[in-house]
Amino acid sequence: MFPSERCNGDGSCSRVGDDALRRGLAAAARVYLQGWPHKLTPHVLRHYCASQLYLNGMDLVAIQELLGHCWIATTMRYVHVHRTRIEDAWADGQRRAAQRLEGLI
């Protein structure tokens, strides 16, 4: 996903430094996301990616492994749950409980 080498303007090649992604992301944010030039960082993208994976049904343990976290608690701090997901889970639980009670009445 990230190249280990790049060619410079003078034709020489060198390893990509730690700030290459950060600088490229900042430049893209200045052009396409004027309100985010100093807020959008690679770390913010990790949080966003983890949240989207969870929102789309990926298991927390799988996200933990993907992000390389030793502790599930760390992964849980990365995943930002949308309020609607909590409300939807509550409504689904209520529906399941009502279905189970139908057979008892």
N, CA, C and O atoms as CSV, one atom per row, in Angstrom:
chain,resi,resn,atom,element,x,y,z
A,1,MET,N,N,0.820,-1.186,0.000
A,1,MET,CA,C,0.000,0.000,0.000
A,1,MET,C,C,0.869,1.255,0.000
A,1,MET,O,O,0.555,2.217,-0.702
A,2,PHE,N,N,1.949,1.264,0.770
A,2,PHE,CA,C,2.823,2.416,0.808
A,2,PHE,C,C,4.169,2.018,0.216
A,2,PHE,O,O,4.804,1.083,0.703
A,3,PRO,N,N,4.611,2.715,-0.829
A,3,PRO,CA,C,5.891,2.348,-1.449
A,3,PRO,C,C,7.051,2.618,-0.503
A,3,PRO,O,O,7.011,3.549,0.301
A,4,SER,N,N,8.086,1.788,-0.612
A,4,SER,CA,C,9.237,1.949,0.263
A,4,SER,C,C,10.276,2.880,-0.349
A,4,SER,O,O,11.191,3.325,0.344
A,5,GLU,N,N,10.144,3.177,-1.635
A,5,GLU,CA,C,11.089,4.077,-2.288
A,5,GLU,C,C,10.318,5.028,-3.188
A,5,GLU,O,O,9.207,4.733,-3.628
A,6,ARG,N,N,10.923,6.160,-3.448
A,6,ARG,CA,C,10.344,7.102,-4.396
A,6,ARG,C,C,11.476,7.797,-5.131
A,6,ARG,O,O,12.597,7.895,-4.631
A,7,CYS,N,N,11.166,8.271,-6.315
A,7,CYS,CA,C,12.160,9.002,-7.100
A,7,CYS,C,C,12.002,10.492,-6.832
A,7,CYS,O,O,10.892,11.024,-6.842
A,8,ASN,N,N,13.107,11.144,-6.596
A,8,ASN,CA,C,13.121,12.580,-6.347
A,8,ASN,C,C,13.150,13.331,-7.664
A,8,ASN,O,O,13.324,12.732,-8.726
A,9,GLY,N,N,12.981,14.626,-7.596
A,9,GLY,CA,C,12.979,15.459,-8.801
A,9,GLY,C,C,14.270,15.391,-9.579
A,9,GLY,O,O,14.263,15.566,-10.797
A,10,ASP,N,N,15.389,15.138,-8.904
A,10,ASP,CA,C,16.686,15.078,-9.585
A,10,ASP,C,C,16.995,13.700,-10.164
A,10,ASP,O,O,18.085,13.483,-10.692
A,11,GLY,N,N,16.044,12.764,-10.071
A,11,GLY,CA,C,16.238,11.434,-10.619
A,11,GLY,C,C,16.768,10.416,-9.622
A,11,GLY,O,O,16.734,9.217,-9.897
A,12,SER,N,N,17.254,10.860,-8.478
A,12,SER,CA,C,17.734,9.923,-7.471
A,12,SER,C,C,16.545,9.301,-6.738
A,12,SER,O,O,15.457,9.874,-6.690
A,13,CYS,N,N,16.776,8.131,-6.178
A,13,CYS,CA,C,15.724,7.449,-5.424
A,13,CYS,C,C,16.135,7.349,-3.965
A,13,CYS,O,O,17.312,7.175,-3.649
A,14,SER,N,N,15.154,7.461,-3.081
A,14,SER,CA,C,15.434,7.341,-1.651
A,14,SER,C,C,14.229,6.728,-0.960
A,14,SER,O,O,13.142,6.638,-1.532
A,15,ARG,N,N,14.437,6.311,0.270
A,15,ARG,CA,C,13.350,5.715,1.041
A,15,ARG,C,C,12.340,6.793,1.411
A,15,ARG,O,O,12.693,7.954,1.616
A,16,VAL,N,N,11.100,6.393,1.490
A,16,VAL,CA,C,10.054,7.311,1.896
A,16,VAL,C,C,10.200,7.567,3.391
A,16,VAL,O,O,10.278,6.624,4.180
A,17,GLY,N,N,10.236,8.815,3.775
A,17,GLY,CA,C,10.373,9.183,5.184
A,17,GLY,C,C,9.051,9.057,5.920
A,17,GLY,O,O,7.997,8.860,5.316
A,18,ASP,N,N,9.131,9.176,7.239
A,18,ASP,CA,C,7.943,9.050,8.080
A,18,ASP,C,C,6.879,10.099,7.778
A,18,ASP,O,O,5.687,9.845,7.946
A,19,ASP,N,N,7.304,11.263,7.338
A,19,ASP,CA,C,6.362,12.358,7.118
A,19,ASP,C,C,5.766,12.393,5.710
A,19,ASP,O,O,4.937,13.259,5.428
A,20,ALA,N,N,6.158,11.483,4.823
A,20,ALA,CA,C,5.668,11.532,3.448
A,20,ALA,C,C,4.147,11.413,3.380
A,20,ALA,O,O,3.498,12.195,2.684
A,21,LEU,N,N,3.577,10.457,4.086
A,21,LEU,CA,C,2.121,10.294,4.085
A,21,LEU,C,C,1.453,11.487,4.744
A,21,LEU,O,O,0.442,11.986,4.251
A,22,ARG,N,N,2.007,11.945,5.848
A,22,ARG,CA,C,1.433,13.087,6.568
A,22,ARG,C,C,1.421,14.336,5.681
A,22,ARG,O,O,0.417,15.048,5.635
A,23,ARG,N,N,2.519,14.607,4.981
A,23,ARG,CA,C,2.594,15.778,4.101
A,23,ARG,C,C,1.623,15.648,2.926
A,23,ARG,O,O,0.944,16.608,2.561
A,24,GLY,N,N,1.566,14.453,2.342
A,24,GLY,CA,C,0.652,14.235,1.223
A,24,GLY,C,C,-0.801,14.384,1.640
A,24,GLY,O,O,-1.608,14.956,0.908
A,25,LEU,N,N,-1.129,13.878,2.800
A,25,LEU,CA,C,-2.490,13.985,3.323
A,25,LEU,C,C,-2.841,15.442,3.619
A,25,LEU,O,O,-3.952,15.882,3.325
A,26,ALA,N,N,-1.905,16.189,4.196
A,26,ALA,CA,C,-2.139,17.607,4.492
A,26,ALA,C,C,-2.338,18.397,3.209
A,26,ALA,O,O,-3.194,19.279,3.148
A,27,ALA,N,N,-1.549,18.084,2.181
A,27,ALA,CA,C,-1.694,18.783,0.901
A,27,ALA,C,C,-3.060,18.494,0.277
A,27,ALA,O,O,-3.716,19.401,-0.235
A,28,ALA,N,N,-3.485,17.232,0.320
A,28,ALA,CA,C,-4.798,16.872,-0.232
A,28,ALA,C,C,-5.921,17.523,0.568
A,28,ALA,O,O,-6.919,17.954,-0.009
A,29,ALA,N,N,-5.770,17.600,1.893
A,29,ALA,CA,C,-6.795,18.233,2.733
A,29,ALA,C,C,-6.900,19.721,2.429
A,29,ALA,O,O,-8.000,20.274,2.430
A,30,ARG,N,N,-5.761,20.382,2.166
A,30,ARG,CA,C,-5.801,21.815,1.826
A,30,ARG,C,C,-6.589,22.045,0.544
A,30,ARG,O,O,-7.302,23.041,0.419
A,31,VAL,N,N,-6.464,21.130,-0.405
A,31,VAL,CA,C,-7.139,21.288,-1.687
A,31,VAL,C,C,-8.608,20.865,-1.613
A,31,VAL,O,O,-9.485,21.579,-2.100
A,32,TYR,N,N,-8.877,19.710,-1.005
A,32,TYR,CA,C,-10.222,19.129,-1.072
A,32,TYR,C,C,-11.057,19.300,0.187
A,32,TYR,O,O,-12.285,19.232,0.119
A,33,LEU,N,N,-10.425,19.521,1.329
A,33,LEU,CA,C,-11.146,19.665,2.603
A,33,LEU,C,C,-10.624,20.899,3.328
A,33,LEU,O,O,-9.882,20.786,4.304
A,34,GLN,N,N,-11.011,22.071,2.851
A,34,GLN,CA,C,-10.440,23.307,3.376
A,34,GLN,C,C,-10.610,23.460,4.896
A,34,GLN,O,O,-9.776,24.095,5.541
A,35,GLY,N,N,-11.663,22.897,5.468
A,35,GLY,CA,C,-11.881,23.007,6.904
A,35,GLY,C,C,-11.056,22.029,7.729
A,35,GLY,O,O,-11.089,22.091,8.958
A,36,TRP,N,N,-10.320,21.131,7.089
A,36,TRP,CA,C,-9.613,20.057,7.801
A,36,TRP,C,C,-8.097,20.031,7.611
A,36,TRP,O,O,-7.494,19.014,7.953
A,37,PRO,N,N,-7.451,21.041,7.107
A,37,PRO,CA,C,-6.033,20.870,6.765
A,37,PRO,C,C,-5.138,20.464,7.930
A,37,PRO,O,O,-4.146,19.767,7.720
A,38,HIS,N,N,-5.461,20.884,9.156
A,38,HIS,CA,C,-4.616,20.527,10.292
A,38,HIS,C,C,-5.250,19.463,11.173
A,38,HIS,O,O,-4.644,19.026,12.151
A,39,LYS,N,N,-6.465,19.042,10.835
A,39,LYS,CA,C,-7.177,18.055,11.647
A,39,LYS,C,C,-7.069,16.645,11.069
A,39,LYS,O,O,-7.152,15.667,11.811
A,40,LEU,N,N,-6.886,16.533,9.769
A,40,LEU,CA,C,-6.845,15.225,9.120
A,40,LEU,C,C,-5.426,14.681,9.141
A,40,LEU,O,O,-4.533,15.212,8.481
A,41,THR,N,N,-5.232,13.618,9.908
A,41,THR,CA,C,-3.913,12.995,10.046
A,41,THR,C,C,-4.046,11.498,9.773
A,41,THR,O,O,-5.162,10.978,9.763
A,42,PRO,N,N,-2.946,10.800,9.554
A,42,PRO,CA,C,-3.028,9.350,9.387
A,42,PRO,C,C,-3.694,8.670,10.593
A,42,PRO,O,O,-4.405,7.678,10.432
A,43,HIS,N,N,-3.465,9.200,11.785
A,43,HIS,CA,C,-4.074,8.609,12.981
A,43,HIS,C,C,-5.595,8.773,12.966
A,43,HIS,O,O,-6.323,7.859,13.353
A,44,VAL,N,N,-6.070,9.925,12.524
A,44,VAL,CA,C,-7.514,10.151,12.394
A,44,VAL,C,C,-8.097,9.160,11.392
A,44,VAL,O,O,-9.197,8.647,11.595
A,45,LEU,N,N,-7.364,8.887,10.313
A,45,LEU,CA,C,-7.838,7.915,9.321
A,45,LEU,C,C,-7.919,6.508,9.914
A,45,LEU,O,O,-8.809,5.742,9.546
A,46,ARG,N,N,-7.006,6.153,10.826
A,46,ARG,CA,C,-7.083,4.844,11.498
A,46,ARG,C,C,-8.376,4.735,12.303
A,46,ARG,O,O,-9.060,3.712,12.259
A,47,HIS,N,N,-8.706,5.805,13.042
A,47,HIS,CA,C,-9.952,5.814,13.823
A,47,HIS,C,C,-11.160,5.690,12.900
A,47,HIS,O,O,-12.081,4.919,13.167
A,48,TYR,N,N,-11.146,6.458,11.811
A,48,TYR,CA,C,-12.266,6.428,10.868
A,48,TYR,C,C,-12.417,5.034,10.257
A,48,TYR,O,O,-13.526,4.508,10.163
A,49,CYS,N,N,-11.303,4.443,9.845
A,49,CYS,CA,C,-11.330,3.109,9.244
A,49,CYS,C,C,-11.885,2.081,10.228
A,49,CYS,O,O,-12.743,1.277,9.866
A,50,ALA,N,N,-11.401,2.104,11.465
A,50,ALA,CA,C,-11.877,1.159,12.482
A,50,ALA,C,C,-13.371,1.336,12.716
A,50,ALA,O,O,-14.103,0.354,12.840
A,51,SER,N,N,-13.822,2.579,12.776
A,51,SER,CA,C,-15.246,2.857,13.009
A,51,SER,C,C,-16.098,2.357,11.845
A,51,SER,O,O,-17.157,1.769,12.058
A,52,GLN,N,N,-15.639,2.590,10.622
A,52,GLN,CA,C,-16.398,2.145,9.457
A,52,GLN,C,C,-16.458,0.621,9.368
A,52,GLN,O,O,-17.495,0.057,9.020
A,53,LEU,N,N,-15.347,-0.041,9.683
A,53,LEU,CA,C,-15.341,-1.506,9.674
A,53,LEU,C,C,-16.344,-2.053,10.679
A,53,LEU,O,O,-17.088,-2.986,10.376
A,54,TYR,N,N,-16.365,-1.468,11.884
A,54,TYR,CA,C,-17.312,-1.916,12.911
A,54,TYR,C,C,-18.746,-1.626,12.497
A,54,TYR,O,O,-19.631,-2.465,12.667
A,55,LEU,N,N,-18.975,-0.432,11.952
A,55,LEU,CA,C,-20.315,-0.046,11.505
A,55,LEU,C,C,-20.833,-0.992,10.429
A,55,LEU,O,O,-22.034,-1.249,10.346
A,56,ASN,N,N,-19.928,-1.508,9.609
A,56,ASN,CA,C,-20.322,-2.418,8.528
A,56,ASN,C,C,-20.280,-3.885,8.938
A,56,ASN,O,O,-20.344,-4.775,8.090
A,57,GLY,N,N,-20.170,-4.137,10.257
A,57,GLY,CA,C,-20.338,-5.498,10.747
A,57,GLY,C,C,-19.085,-6.284,11.081
A,57,GLY,O,O,-19.186,-7.457,11.440
A,58,MET,N,N,-17.916,-5.688,10.977
A,58,MET,CA,C,-16.702,-6.439,11.308
A,58,MET,C,C,-16.607,-6.612,12.820
A,58,MET,O,O,-16.909,-5.693,13.583
A,59,ASP,N,N,-16.194,-7.775,13.232
A,59,ASP,CA,C,-16.032,-8.134,14.639
A,59,ASP,C,C,-14.909,-7.313,15.273
A,59,ASP,O,O,-13.892,-7.049,14.631
A,60,LEU,N,N,-15.095,-6.907,16.543
A,60,LEU,CA,C,-14.072,-6.119,17.240
A,60,LEU,C,C,-12.723,-6.834,17.316
A,60,LEU,O,O,-11.676,-6.195,17.210
A,61,VAL,N,N,-12.744,-8.146,17.499
A,61,VAL,CA,C,-11.485,-8.897,17.590
A,61,VAL,C,C,-10.764,-8.876,16.243
A,61,VAL,O,O,-9.536,-8.808,16.202
A,62,ALA,N,N,-11.513,-8.933,15.145
A,62,ALA,CA,C,-10.901,-8.858,13.819
A,62,ALA,C,C,-10.294,-7.471,13.592
A,62,ALA,O,O,-9.214,-7.355,13.014
A,63,ILE,N,N,-10.980,-6.431,14.041
A,63,ILE,CA,C,-10.453,-5.071,13.925
A,63,ILE,C,C,-9.196,-4.936,14.780
A,63,ILE,O,O,-8.226,-4.303,14.364
A,64,GLN,N,N,-9.211,-5.525,15.967
A,64,GLN,CA,C,-8.034,-5.513,16.851
A,64,GLN,C,C,-6.832,-6.109,16.134
A,64,GLN,O,O,-5.742,-5.537,16.150
A,65,GLU,N,N,-7.035,-7.244,15.513
A,65,GLU,CA,C,-5.942,-7.912,14.807
A,65,GLU,C,C,-5.458,-7.078,13.624
A,65,GLU,O,O,-4.256,-6.956,13.389
A,66,LEU,N,N,-6.401,-6.510,12.886
A,66,LEU,CA,C,-6.054,-5.687,11.728
A,66,LEU,C,C,-5.225,-4.472,12.128
A,66,LEU,O,O,-4.265,-4.121,11.442
A,67,LEU,N,N,-5.593,-3.826,13.242
A,67,LEU,CA,C,-4.870,-2.640,13.690
A,67,LEU,C,C,-3.591,-2.975,14.451
A,67,LEU,O,O,-2.750,-2.105,14.675
A,68,GLY,N,N,-3.448,-4.241,14.849
A,68,GLY,CA,C,-2.240,-4.654,15.551
A,68,GLY,C,C,-2.233,-4.295,17.031
A,68,GLY,O,O,-1.168,-4.116,17.623
A,69,HIS,N,N,-3.410,-4.190,17.627
A,69,HIS,CA,C,-3.490,-3.870,19.054
A,69,HIS,C,C,-3.332,-5.130,19.899
A,69,HIS,O,O,-3.833,-6.195,19.536
A,70,CYS,N,N,-2.647,-5.008,21.007
A,70,CYS,CA,C,-2.506,-6.118,21.951
A,70,CYS,C,C,-3.754,-6.266,22.813
A,70,CYS,O,O,-4.123,-7.380,23.186
A,71,TRP,N,N,-4.402,-5.156,23.130
A,71,TRP,CA,C,-5.541,-5.147,24.044
A,71,TRP,C,C,-6.806,-4.713,23.315
A,71,TRP,O,O,-6.792,-3.741,22.561
A,72,ILE,N,N,-7.891,-5.430,23.541
A,72,ILE,CA,C,-9.177,-5.091,22.930
A,72,ILE,C,C,-9.653,-3.722,23.420
A,72,ILE,O,O,-10.367,-3.025,22.698
A,73,ALA,N,N,-9.266,-3.330,24.634
A,73,ALA,CA,C,-9.654,-2.014,25.163
A,73,ALA,C,C,-9.104,-0.886,24.287
A,73,ALA,O,O,-9.759,0.143,24.123
A,74,THR,N,N,-7.922,-1.070,23.732
A,74,THR,CA,C,-7.349,-0.067,22.829
A,74,THR,C,C,-8.190,0.038,21.578
A,74,THR,O,O,-8.485,1.139,21.113
A,75,THR,N,N,-8.578,-1.098,21.030
A,75,THR,CA,C,-9.413,-1.113,19.831
A,75,THR,C,C,-10.757,-0.447,20.110
A,75,THR,O,O,-11.287,0.269,19.261
A,76,MET,N,N,-11.296,-0.681,21.282
A,76,MET,CA,C,-12.591,-0.085,21.617
A,76,MET,C,C,-12.502,1.438,21.669
A,76,MET,O,O,-13.491,2.123,21.410
A,77,ARG,N,N,-11.326,1.975,22.000
A,77,ARG,CA,C,-11.159,3.433,21.970
A,77,ARG,C,C,-11.076,3.954,20.544
A,77,ARG,O,O,-11.387,5.118,20.294
A,78,TYR,N,N,-10.663,3.114,19.610
A,78,TYR,CA,C,-10.575,3.521,18.209
A,78,TYR,C,C,-11.935,3.543,17.533
A,78,TYR,O,O,-12.167,4.342,16.625
A,79,VAL,N,N,-12.823,2.683,17.963
A,79,VAL,CA,C,-14.130,2.554,17.316
A,79,VAL,C,C,-15.091,3.573,17.916
A,79,VAL,O,O,-15.394,3.539,19.108
A,80,HIS,N,N,-15.553,4.462,17.081
A,80,HIS,CA,C,-16.520,5.473,17.503
A,80,HIS,C,C,-17.884,5.044,16.985
A,80,HIS,O,O,-18.135,5.057,15.779
A,81,VAL,N,N,-18.755,4.665,17.898
A,81,VAL,CA,C,-20.060,4.115,17.538
A,81,VAL,C,C,-21.041,5.258,17.298
A,81,VAL,O,O,-21.165,6.171,18.115
A,82,HIS,N,N,-21.723,5.193,16.179
A,82,HIS,CA,C,-22.738,6.195,15.873
A,82,HIS,C,C,-23.947,5.989,16.774
A,82,HIS,O,O,-24.302,4.855,17.093
A,83,ARG,N,N,-24.566,7.064,17.176
A,83,ARG,CA,C,-25.730,6.998,18.059
A,83,ARG,C,C,-26.825,6.118,17.460
A,83,ARG,O,O,-27.491,5.385,18.192
A,84,THR,N,N,-27.020,6.178,16.152
A,84,THR,CA,C,-28.071,5.371,15.525
A,84,THR,C,C,-27.789,3.882,15.668
A,84,THR,O,O,-28.722,3.083,15.752
A,85,ARG,N,N,-26.513,3.496,15.697
A,85,ARG,CA,C,-26.182,2.064,15.857
A,85,ARG,C,C,-26.631,1.572,17.231
A,85,ARG,O,O,-27.153,0.463,17.349
A,86,ILE,N,N,-26.437,2.373,18.258
A,86,ILE,CA,C,-26.869,2.005,19.607
A,86,ILE,C,C,-28.392,1.895,19.644
A,86,ILE,O,O,-28.937,0.941,20.201
A,87,GLU,N,N,-29.075,2.873,19.050
A,87,GLU,CA,C,-30.537,2.862,19.036
A,87,GLU,C,C,-31.072,1.685,18.230
A,87,GLU,O,O,-32.049,1.054,18.633
A,88,ASP,N,N,-30.444,1.385,17.098
A,88,ASP,CA,C,-30.868,0.246,16.277
A,88,ASP,C,C,-30.678,-1.066,17.034
A,88,ASP,O,O,-31.535,-1.947,16.970
A,89,ALA,N,N,-29.560,-1.201,17.749
A,89,ALA,CA,C,-29.309,-2.421,18.528
A,89,ALA,C,C,-30.364,-2.570,19.622
A,89,ALA,O,O,-30.837,-3.677,19.880
A,90,TRP,N,N,-30.734,-1.468,20.265
A,90,TRP,CA,C,-31.769,-1.502,21.306
A,90,TRP,C,C,-33.108,-1.938,20.704
A,90,TRP,O,O,-33.786,-2.801,21.263
A,91,ALA,N,N,-33.485,-1.353,19.581
A,91,ALA,CA,C,-34.756,-1.690,18.934
A,91,ALA,C,C,-34.774,-3.155,18.497
A,91,ALA,O,O,-35.789,-3.832,18.656
A,92,ASP,N,N,-33.666,-3.649,17.949
A,92,ASP,CA,C,-33.582,-5.057,17.547
A,92,ASP,C,C,-33.738,-5.975,18.757
A,92,ASP,O,O,-34.424,-6.995,18.680
A,93,GLY,N,N,-33.109,-5.618,19.866
A,93,GLY,CA,C,-33.225,-6.414,21.090
A,93,GLY,C,C,-34.664,-6.443,21.597
A,93,GLY,O,O,-35.147,-7.484,22.041
A,94,GLN,N,N,-35.340,-5.317,21.532
A,94,GLN,CA,C,-36.740,-5.255,21.964
A,94,GLN,C,C,-37.633,-6.131,21.071
A,94,GLN,O,O,-38.536,-6.808,21.561
A,95,ARG,N,N,-37.372,-6.108,19.768
A,95,ARG,CA,C,-38.144,-6.957,18.833
A,95,ARG,C,C,-37.928,-8.436,19.130
A,95,ARG,O,O,-38.878,-9.219,19.133
A,96,ARG,N,N,-36.670,-8.819,19.379
A,96,ARG,CA,C,-36.380,-10.220,19.689
A,96,ARG,C,C,-37.049,-10.644,20.994
A,96,ARG,O,O,-37.588,-11.748,21.087
A,97,ALA,N,N,-37.016,-9.781,21.988
A,97,ALA,CA,C,-37.666,-10.096,23.269
A,97,ALA,C,C,-39.172,-10.247,23.096
A,97,ALA,O,O,-39.772,-11.150,23.679
A,98,ALA,N,N,-39.793,-9.371,22.300
A,98,ALA,CA,C,-41.242,-9.446,22.058
A,98,ALA,C,C,-41.596,-10.736,21.325
A,98,ALA,O,O,-42.627,-11.343,21.618
A,99,GLN,N,N,-40.763,-11.166,20.377
A,99,GLN,CA,C,-41.027,-12.411,19.643
A,99,GLN,C,C,-40.953,-13.606,20.567
A,99,GLN,O,O,-41.747,-14.537,20.432
A,100,ARG,N,N,-40.017,-13.602,21.503
A,100,ARG,CA,C,-39.901,-14.716,22.455
A,100,ARG,C,C,-41.093,-14.771,23.396
A,100,ARG,O,O,-41.538,-15.852,23.781
A,101,LEU,N,N,-41.598,-13.626,23.758
A,101,LEU,CA,C,-42.747,-13.576,24.678
A,101,LEU,C,C,-44.062,-13.959,24.003
A,101,LEU,O,O,-44.999,-14.374,24.684
A,102,GLU,N,N,-44.148,-13.831,22.690
A,102,GLU,CA,C,-45.381,-14.166,21.974
A,102,GLU,C,C,-45.788,-15.607,22.216
A,102,GLU,O,O,-46.972,-15.903,22.373
A,103,GLY,N,N,-44.840,-16.481,22.244
A,103,GLY,CA,C,-45.136,-17.901,22.434
A,103,GLY,C,C,-45.572,-18.231,23.859
A,103,GLY,O,O,-46.162,-19.288,24.083
A,104,LEU,N,N,-45.300,-17.364,24.822
A,104,LEU,CA,C,-45.649,-17.622,26.221
A,104,LEU,C,C,-47.041,-17.121,26.581
A,104,LEU,O,O,-47.623,-17.572,27.568
A,105,ILE,N,N,-47.569,-16.217,25.813
A,105,ILE,CA,C,-48.879,-15.624,26.144
A,105,ILE,C,C,-50.012,-16.412,25.541
A,105,ILE,O,O,-51.176,-16.054,25.719
